[in-house]
Amino acid sequence: MSAALDILSWFCLVAGGAFCAIGALGLVRMPDFYTRMHAASITDTVGAGLMLLGMMLQAGFTLVTVKLVMIGLLLLFASPTATHALAKAALARGLKPLLAAGDDPSKP
């Protein structure tokens, strides 16, 4: 049972790390603010969540797991809320999303 738990834990840790690395590449490659913000929010929520899950499996049923759950809940609620607020603020400031290949989001 311990070997299976270690394998599952390492799978979650590696998958979370890979997800964060691919998301960082997406931040560089995306064309405008809104798509970059989407990539960052998904990376933050899912990548960090997988890494937290892997650490919880390694910790077992201890106080450390409770603390990791609290961190996970904070990320689960704060990250989408902050992303939504940031998108609404950018839209209120007049930053237009890139809709077609030839559009320039800086022009009204």
C-alpha positions as CSV (number, residue, x, y, z in Angstrom):
1,M,0.0,0.0,0.0
2,S,2.8,2.4,0.8
3,A,4.4,1.9,-2.6
4,A,1.1,2.6,-4.4
5,L,0.6,5.7,-2.3
6,D,4.1,7.0,-3.1
7,I,3.6,6.4,-6.8
8,L,0.3,8.3,-6.7
9,S,1.8,11.1,-4.7
10,W,4.7,11.5,-7.1
11,F,2.4,11.3,-10.1
12,C,0.4,14.2,-8.6
13,L,3.6,16.2,-7.8
14,V,5.1,15.7,-11.3
15,A,1.8,16.4,-13.1
16,G,1.3,19.6,-11.0
17,G,4.8,20.7,-11.8
18,A,4.4,19.9,-15.5
19,F,1.1,21.8,-15.5
20,C,2.7,24.8,-14.0
21,A,5.6,24.7,-16.4
22,I,3.3,24.4,-19.4
23,G,1.2,27.2,-18.0
24,A,4.2,29.4,-17.7
25,L,5.0,28.8,-21.4
26,G,1.4,29.7,-22.2
27,L,1.9,33.0,-20.4
28,V,4.7,33.9,-22.8
29,R,2.9,32.6,-25.9
30,M,-0.6,34.0,-25.5
31,P,-1.4,37.1,-27.6
32,D,-3.3,39.4,-25.2
33,F,-4.0,40.2,-21.6
34,Y,-7.2,38.2,-21.2
35,T,-5.8,34.9,-22.6
36,R,-2.7,35.3,-20.5
37,M,-4.8,35.9,-17.4
38,H,-6.8,32.8,-18.3
39,A,-3.6,30.7,-18.6
40,A,-2.3,32.0,-15.3
41,S,-5.6,31.3,-13.4
42,I,-5.9,27.8,-14.7
43,T,-2.2,27.1,-13.9
44,D,-2.5,28.5,-10.4
45,T,-5.7,26.6,-9.5
46,V,-5.0,23.2,-11.1
47,G,-1.2,23.0,-11.0
48,A,-0.9,24.1,-7.4
49,G,-3.9,21.9,-6.5
50,L,-2.2,18.8,-7.9
51,M,1.0,19.6,-6.1
52,L,-0.9,20.2,-2.8
53,L,-2.7,16.8,-3.3
54,G,0.6,15.1,-3.8
55,M,2.0,16.6,-0.6
56,M,-1.2,15.6,1.3
57,L,-0.7,12.0,0.2
58,Q,2.9,12.1,1.4
59,A,2.0,13.7,4.7
60,G,-0.7,11.1,5.6
61,F,-3.4,12.0,8.2
62,T,-1.6,14.6,10.2
63,L,-1.8,18.3,11.1
64,V,0.3,19.0,8.1
65,T,-2.6,17.7,5.9
66,V,-5.1,19.9,7.6
67,K,-2.8,22.9,6.9
68,L,-2.4,21.9,3.2
69,V,-6.2,21.6,2.9
70,M,-6.6,25.1,4.3
71,I,-4.0,26.4,1.7
72,G,-5.9,24.5,-1.0
73,L,-9.2,26.0,0.0
74,L,-7.7,29.5,0.0
75,L,-6.3,28.9,-3.5
76,L,-9.6,27.4,-4.7
77,F,-11.6,30.5,-3.6
78,A,-9.1,33.3,-4.0
79,S,-7.6,32.6,-7.4
80,P,-10.8,32.6,-9.5
81,T,-12.2,35.6,-7.6
82,A,-9.0,37.6,-8.1
83,T,-8.9,36.7,-11.8
84,H,-12.6,37.7,-12.3
85,A,-12.0,41.0,-10.5
86,L,-8.9,41.7,-12.6
87,A,-10.7,41.0,-15.8
88,K,-13.6,43.2,-14.9
89,A,-11.2,46.0,-13.9
90,A,-9.3,45.7,-17.2
91,L,-12.6,45.7,-19.2
92,A,-13.8,48.8,-17.2
93,R,-10.5,50.6,-18.0
94,G,-11.2,50.0,-21.7
95,L,-8.8,47.2,-22.5
96,K,-10.5,45.3,-25.3
97,P,-10.0,41.6,-25.9
98,L,-8.3,40.4,-29.0
99,L,-11.1,39.0,-31.1
100,A,-9.5,38.3,-34.5
101,A,-6.0,37.7,-35.8
102,G,-5.7,41.3,-37.1
103,D,-7.3,43.2,-34.2
104,D,-5.2,45.5,-32.1
105,P,-6.5,45.4,-28.5
106,S,-4.9,48.8,-27.6
107,K,-7.0,50.7,-30.2
108,P,-10.6,51.6,-29.4
